[in-house]
Amino acid sequence: MKKVMIILAVIGVGLALFAAGLFLYVRNMLSKPVLYNVPGMEEVAVNKNQVYKTLPDRELCFDLYSPKNAVAGHGLPAVILVHGAGPEFMIENAKDWKCFETYGQLLAASGLKAVAFNHRGNISFANIRQEAQDVDDLIAHIRTESGRLGIDPRKLCLFVFSAGGPCISNVLQAKPDYLSCLVAYYAVLDLAVLPHSFIRGMSPQDLEDFSPVMQLRNHPEKLPPLLVVKAGKDMTREIPAGMDHFVAEARAQGVPVTYLVHEQGKHGFDMLNDDAKTKAIIAETIRFIQMHTAGER
């Protein structure tokens, strides 16, 4: 019995150290700017702390980034930046992270509108339904207010990161006409491959409804072009494996998908791997979004 207790104590300490290390890794990643620049990033306009949803205990807000010389009354395509999950104290002001601030500047300097916003999250996906609802409500708000915001409501791109992947499952199922394209960076796209500790708060129906690969499998028709980017040196094996499953399913279903891999890339390579491959991937991402949000819809 004593030996068992010692073993359990060692395991507990190991898990605590892993969690602490993961927290420090993520905090370091999110405090860094995106590792790609274009002229004019410091000159874009930013409208901060606009409320899109009021909860009993707080307001959920977004920041809108616009090109310097955006013409009033002329709606531009908009990119919605969907952050991942984590402890509430870490993600409650995710839109203010340096990475999203600089992504907003980058996209706006590239001629697009960009929306960075806060949504509720939980490290174990236990609140996935409310997270997905927050994403839906943000989209509904900016489309309703598109005239005031200078956004073309027919030309939206969802750009999801990390554990933000399952938050877009409602959109994958609905396949709205306004979604011009979708980008996923080192994202959770298959919940079934995750360790049980990450999905223990989810019901079997949640796993069915919010695993992006399941929505792709069950509703492949009318999906917009996809750009999926994998980090070859991700912090877990499961996230890249899930991305492989998602891309294989997309190709099997005839859904247009571009799959890029940064072989040496870490989770968060766009802030952590300062190399030519990172810059090439981000540049291709900008071109992909510009191409698929251009023209009439």
Helices and strands as residue ranges (DSSP letters): H 2-30, G 41-43, E 45-54, E 59-66, E 76-82, H 88-91, G 94-96, H 98-109, E 113-117, H 128-144, H 146-149, E 151-161, G 162-168, H 169-174, E 179-185, G 191-193, H 196-199, H 204-210, H 212-218, E 226-233, H 238-252, E 257-266, H 269-272, H 276-293
